[in-house]
Amino acid sequence: MHIPVKSARAGMRVVQSFKRLNSSCNGNPRFAFTFVNSDGDKETMKTQSDSGWVYALTPEALVGNPVAITFHYTKTGRSVIDSMAEWPLTP
């Protein structure tokens, strides 16, 4: 199966759980989130190293709630979160 690299995708998912990962070599936080989509399928995605938007997250408050995410797949098939915000989005 061919998965395009850096092909951005977007969607709404419900956060089922999260795990704090080791910080990057620069000391920035990383997380792994497990999501459930509208079909009930689960997928775990990780934030990128050194992504500044991660500082705006309060992962504990997101569990059980819907979020809007953009993400991409790496050439090895890993899912990487590019952005995440609470749903519904507020202007």
PASEBA-1860 file (N, C-alpha, C; in nm, 3 decimals):
! residues 91
1> MHIPVKSA> 0.084/-0.118/0.000/0.000/0.000/0.000/0.088/0.124/0.000 ~ 0.064/0.213/-0.092/0.142/0.337/-0.100/0.073/0.446/-0.018 ~ 0.150/0.505/0.073/0.098/0.615/0.155/0.177/0.740/0.118 ~ 0.109/0.844/0.067/0.181/0.966/0.030/0.239/1.035/0.152 ~ 0.363/1.079/0.139/0.430/1.147/0.248/0.386/1.293/0.251 ~ 0.362/1.345/0.372/0.326/1.484/0.394/0.198/1.524/0.322 ~ 0.111/1.428/0.299/-0.019/1.460/0.243/-0.109/1.494/0.360 ~ -0.134/1.622/0.380/-0.208/1.668/0.498/-0.353/1.620/0.492
9> RAGMRVVQ> -0.400/1.578/0.606/-0.539/1.534/0.619/-0.598/1.604/0.740 ~ -0.729/1.616/0.741/-0.795/1.683/0.853/-0.918/1.602/0.892 ~ -0.960/1.621/1.015/-1.080/1.552/1.058/-1.111/1.581/1.204 ~ -1.225/1.525/1.246/-1.266/1.537/1.385/-1.251/1.399/1.447 ~ -1.191/1.396/1.564/-1.172/1.271/1.638/-1.205/1.298/1.785 ~ -1.234/1.192/1.859/-1.252/1.201/2.003/-1.127/1.147/2.069 ~ -1.071/1.223/2.163/-0.950/1.180/2.234/-0.989/1.074/2.336 ~ -0.934/0.955/2.321/-0.961/0.849/2.416/-0.861/0.851/2.531
17> SFKRLNSS> -0.734/0.875/2.496/-0.629/0.880/2.599/-0.508/0.952/2.543 ~ -0.414/0.980/2.631/-0.288/1.041/2.589/-0.177/0.988/2.676 ~ -0.056/1.002/2.626/0.062/0.962/2.702/0.170/1.067/2.677 ~ 0.232/1.113/2.783/0.344/1.206/2.769/0.466/1.126/2.729 ~ 0.529/1.165/2.621/0.650/1.099/2.573/0.772/1.174/2.623 ~ 0.889/1.117/2.598/1.011/1.188/2.632/1.016/1.320/2.555 ~ 1.071/1.422/2.620/1.086/1.552/2.555/1.188/1.541/2.443 ~ 1.182/1.636/2.351/1.280/1.640/2.243/1.417/1.674/2.301
25> CNGNPRFA> 1.519/1.666/2.218/1.654/1.699/2.265/1.663/1.846/2.306 ~ 1.568/1.929/2.261/1.563/2.070/2.299/1.476/2.095/2.422 ~ 1.420/1.987/2.478/1.340/1.999/2.599/1.193/2.027/2.578 ~ 1.147/2.021/2.454/1.006/2.049/2.425/0.921/1.923/2.442 ~ 0.796/1.940/2.489/0.711/1.823/2.517/0.662/1.754/2.390 ~ 0.639/1.623/2.404/0.578/1.541/2.298/0.471/1.454/2.362 ~ 0.368/1.425/2.284/0.259/1.342/2.332/0.219/1.240/2.227 ~ 0.162/1.130/2.275/0.095/1.033/2.188/-0.052/1.036/2.229
33> FTFVNSDG> -0.140/1.056/2.133/-0.284/1.059/2.158/-0.349/0.940/2.089 ~ -0.442/0.876/2.158/-0.523/0.772/2.097/-0.660/0.833/2.072 ~ -0.702/0.825/1.946/-0.828/0.883/1.902/-0.926/0.774/1.860 ~ -1.054/0.808/1.866/-1.161/0.723/1.812/-1.231/0.807/1.706 ~ -1.245/0.751/1.585/-1.315/0.826/1.480/-1.463/0.792/1.480 ~ -1.537/0.847/1.386/-1.683/0.830/1.383/-1.724/0.686/1.356 ~ -1.635/0.605/1.301/-1.664/0.463/1.276/-1.630/0.376/1.397 ~ -1.574/0.437/1.501/-1.535/0.361/1.620/-1.395/0.302/1.613
41> DKETMKTQ> -1.323/0.333/1.505/-1.186/0.284/1.490/-1.090/0.367/1.574 ~ -0.989/0.301/1.631/-0.890/0.371/1.713/-0.761/0.389/1.634 ~ -0.695/0.501/1.659/-0.566/0.527/1.597/-0.482/0.610/1.693 ~ -0.357/0.573/1.707/-0.265/0.649/1.791/-0.175/0.733/1.702 ~ -0.166/0.862/1.737/-0.083/0.956/1.662/0.006/1.031/1.760 ~ 0.122/1.071/1.713/0.217/1.145/1.797/0.233/1.288/1.746 ~ 0.265/1.377/1.840/0.299/1.513/1.800/0.442/1.514/1.750 ~ 0.474/1.611/1.666/0.611/1.624/1.615/0.703/1.679/1.722
49> SDSGWVYA> 0.830/1.650/1.710/0.928/1.710/1.799/0.934/1.861/1.776 ~ 0.946/1.934/1.884/0.967/2.079/1.879/0.852/2.157/1.814 ~ 0.729/2.106/1.825/0.611/2.179/1.776/0.563/2.275/1.883 ~ 0.565/2.404/1.854/0.527/2.505/1.952/0.382/2.499/1.995 ~ 0.292/2.457/1.905/0.150/2.454/1.937/0.118/2.356/2.050 ~ 0.206/2.261/2.076/0.183/2.161/2.181/0.174/2.228/2.319 ~ 0.244/2.340/2.337/0.240/2.410/2.466/0.099/2.461/2.498 ~ 0.016/2.482/2.398/-0.120/2.534/2.421/-0.217/2.424/2.465
57> LTPEALVG> -0.175/2.299/2.459/-0.263/2.188/2.494/-0.272/2.164/2.644 ~ -0.389/2.123/2.688/-0.409/2.069/2.822/-0.467/1.929/2.799 ~ -0.379/1.830/2.780/-0.425/1.697/2.740/-0.530/1.636/2.830 ~ -0.519/1.659/2.961/-0.616/1.602/3.055/-0.758/1.650/3.024 ~ -0.771/1.774/2.980/-0.902/1.832/2.951/-0.959/1.783/2.818 ~ -0.874/1.725/2.733/-0.919/1.680/2.602/-0.975/1.538/2.603 ~ -0.939/1.459/2.703/-0.982/1.319/2.706/-1.134/1.310/2.711 ~ -1.190/1.233/2.619/-1.334/1.216/2.610/-1.405/1.321/2.529
65> NPVAITFH> -1.329/1.418/2.479/-1.387/1.529/2.404/-1.343/1.526/2.258 ~ -1.427/1.580/2.168/-1.388/1.587/2.027/-1.287/1.698/2.003 ~ -1.197/1.673/1.908/-1.097/1.772/1.867/-1.089/1.773/1.714 ~ -1.051/1.887/1.661/-1.023/1.899/1.518/-0.873/1.882/1.502 ~ -0.831/1.791/1.413/-0.689/1.769/1.394/-0.652/1.775/1.246 ~ -0.529/1.813/1.222/-0.467/1.792/1.092/-0.348/1.703/1.117 ~ -0.322/1.615/1.023/-0.214/1.518/1.043/-0.163/1.470/0.907 ~ -0.053/1.399/0.912/0.001/1.337/0.791/0.061/1.203/0.828
73> YTKTGRSV> 0.085/1.123/0.725/0.151/0.995/0.743/0.294/1.005/0.693 ~ 0.386/0.945/0.766/0.524/0.938/0.720/0.536/0.826/0.617 ~ 0.649/0.818/0.551/0.665/0.713/0.450/0.668/0.574/0.512 ~ 0.690/0.566/0.643/0.685/0.436/0.711/0.546/0.406/0.767 ~ 0.449/0.497/0.743/0.312/0.473/0.783/0.273/0.526/0.919 ~ 0.362/0.598/0.986/0.328/0.655/1.116/0.241/0.779/1.097 ~ 0.148/0.799/1.192/0.060/0.916/1.190/0.120/1.025/1.277 ~ 0.133/1.144/1.222/0.192/1.257/1.294/0.092/1.372/1.297
81> IDSMAEWP> 0.065/1.423/1.417/-0.029/1.534/1.432/0.041/1.665/1.398 ~ -0.021/1.743/1.310/0.034/1.874/1.273/-0.031/1.986/1.352 ~ -0.158/1.969/1.389/-0.227/2.067/1.473/-0.349/2.000/1.536 ~ -0.393/2.058/1.647/-0.510/2.007/1.718/-0.576/2.121/1.793 ~ -0.710/2.122/1.791/-0.785/2.225/1.861/-0.916/2.164/1.911 ~ -0.967/2.220/2.020/-1.094/2.172/2.074/-1.204/2.190/1.971 ~ -1.301/2.100/1.974/-1.416/2.108/1.885/-1.539/2.137/1.969 ~ -1.631/2.223/1.937/-1.632/2.302/1.816/-1.531/2.415/1.824
89> LTP> -1.485/2.454/1.708/-1.387/2.560/1.700/-1.451/2.694/1.735 ~ -1.380/2.774/1.810/-1.431/2.907/1.843/-1.354/3.010/1.761 ~ -1.424/3.109/1.708/-1.357/3.209/1.621/-1.262/3.298/1.698
END
